Amino acid sequence: MNTLKIMLALGLLCLSSASVQAVEIRDHHKEVIGKDCKACHDQGIKQFPSDQACQQCHDVDELAETTARSEEDKWQNPHNNLHYGKELPCQECHGEHKAKKPICSDCHTFKYDKHKE
């Protein structure tokens, strides 16, 4: 019985370590981060990165300027909007390993050719 438990534990350990190594990283982050998961996962590997981790490389003011719309549509900016200003957590819209549907897209349509989820 103990042998069976040990074999199962070793099998699960092998599967879990294989899945961690198989995580995809987007090309635009591979160049900067490489395989150092902790560069972004500052709260632990199994936790989402903090906004501070994202903002080590991404400046929220620059993002807001890049995604700015016309004066008429100025609050249609996902990085500076009427509901959250510049305070919306990055993880609400962006996912590194798996694309996410932005919460704003339930009501708004943002069309940016260079959008990276």
SVG drawing of the C-alpha trace seen along z (x, -y; Angstrom):
<svg xmlns="http://www.w3.org/2000/svg" viewBox="-23 -66 39 68">
<polyline fill="none" stroke="black" stroke-width="0.4" points="0.0,0.0 2.8,-2.4 4.6,-1.6 1.5,-2.4 1.2,-5.8 4.8,-6.6 4.4,-5.6 1.3,-7.8 3.1,-10.8 6.1,-10.5 3.8,-10.3 2.0,-13.4 5.2,-15.2 6.5,-14.4 3.3,-15.5 3.2,-18.8 6.8,-19.6 6.3,-18.8 3.3,-21.2 5.2,-24.0 8.0,-23.7 5.5,-23.6 4.0,-27.0 4.0,-29.3 5.4,-32.8 4.5,-35.3 7.2,-36.2 7.4,-39.9 8.1,-38.8 10.5,-36.0 13.1,-38.5 13.0,-40.4 12.1,-37.8 13.6,-34.6 12.6,-31.7 12.8,-33.6 9.2,-33.2 9.9,-35.1 10.7,-38.2 6.9,-38.7 5.5,-36.3 6.6,-38.4 3.9,-37.1 4.8,-33.4 4.7,-31.2 1.0,-30.1 -0.2,-33.7 -0.9,-36.4 1.9,-39.0 1.2,-42.2 0.7,-45.5 4.0,-46.6 5.7,-43.7 4.0,-44.7 4.9,-48.3 8.6,-47.5 8.6,-47.4 5.2,-49.0 4.5,-52.6 0.8,-53.2 1.1,-56.8 2.7,-55.6 0.1,-52.9 -2.7,-55.5 -1.1,-57.8 -0.6,-54.9 -4.3,-53.8 -5.7,-57.3 -8.7,-58.0 -10.1,-61.2 -11.3,-63.9 -14.8,-62.7 -14.0,-59.1 -11.4,-60.0 -13.0,-57.8 -13.0,-54.8 -9.3,-54.3 -8.8,-50.9 -5.7,-52.3 -7.4,-55.6 -11.1,-55.2 -14.2,-56.7 -14.8,-53.8 -11.3,-53.1 -9.0,-55.9 -5.5,-54.3 -6.2,-52.1 -7.6,-48.9 -5.5,-45.9 -3.5,-44.7 -4.6,-41.1 -8.3,-42.1 -7.6,-42.3 -4.2,-40.8 -3.0,-37.2 0.5,-36.0 -0.1,-32.3 -3.7,-32.3 -5.6,-35.1 -8.3,-36.7 -11.5,-38.5 -11.2,-42.0 -14.0,-42.9 -14.7,-46.1 -15.6,-44.2 -18.9,-43.2 -20.1,-46.8 -17.3,-48.4 -15.5,-47.7 -11.8,-48.5 -10.1,-47.9 -6.4,-48.3 -4.3,-46.6 -1.4,-46.1 -3.4,-44.9 -1.6,-42.1 -3.7,-40.4"/>
</svg>
